[in-house]
């Protein structure tokens, strides 16, 4: 099959390389709205070919990966729906809840597969953990702890358009944790501080945050996130149940000072930490395109995570918990 990639910035180029290494993909087609960028990437990327127009990408591709800026996502997804081309779109598929809700309804009215690029749903250890939870192997879930700390803060010029810490950083945990627990969220409470740099306050944001999530069955989750970890990039999830306790993301490269000499260099960013997840994401997408796999990351689930992020922001600003029972079930 031939897979198209729209947008060949850092993540689009990574997706293209992973697709080119996939045995079921005969060719990867590249398109970028910036003139010359797709051709430049194709020149140094075996198994890829640049096209000049989006229509060419859609006409020649069995499936398309959308890795362009967020503001372009709705239009590109709609193009794929019109051409009946399966699509994997980087998160978020739209910039706000109203626009996303309308797009999700359009997606649900078709039978065109639309996957949202929450890479943790494709991480082998996370998939195995969810399988064990759904099978009841952990017993009744008591508590979930999610940790998400970047090694270095993002470029300060990015902050005003980032959407804030809940939409930009914690959105991954707000997707992954409900996906693991497999129950509706009934309440969120969030708090945040500016401890890393005053630039976050100037952007009306925080650089450290904690979220308490309550699920319908009583399971509690605590999500901790921050924009600077001096030891490296630390993203992991712990689940404590009545029968077992499991952690995902704890290995010799986890940036924790245990008092022992480090065995290897700590993770410095998401491409390293989730390298296998990103590879699997493309493998699963090609299986969905071929009709041999179910969609593990549907658009309606991503609408829930964005609503949860907005509820967290509301809670942070008001200092009060936010009830979510009316919309927290996909």
Protein Blocks (a to p, Z undefined) as FASTA:
>chain_A
ZZddehjafklmmmmmmmmmpmklmbdcdddfbghklmmmmmmmghiacdfbfklmmmmp
cbdcdfbdfklmmmmmmmmmmnopacdddddfbfbfklmmmmmmmmmmpccdcddfdfkl
mgmklmmmmmmmmnopnopafbdcdddddfbdcdfklmmmnopaklmmmmmmmmmmmmmn
opacfbdcdddddfkbmklmmnopafbdcdddddfkopacdddddfbdfkbccddddddd
fkbccdehiafklccdehiacfbdcdfbfklmmmmmmmmmmmmmmmmmnopaccfbdfkl
mmmmmmmmmmmmmmmmnopacdfklmmpZZ
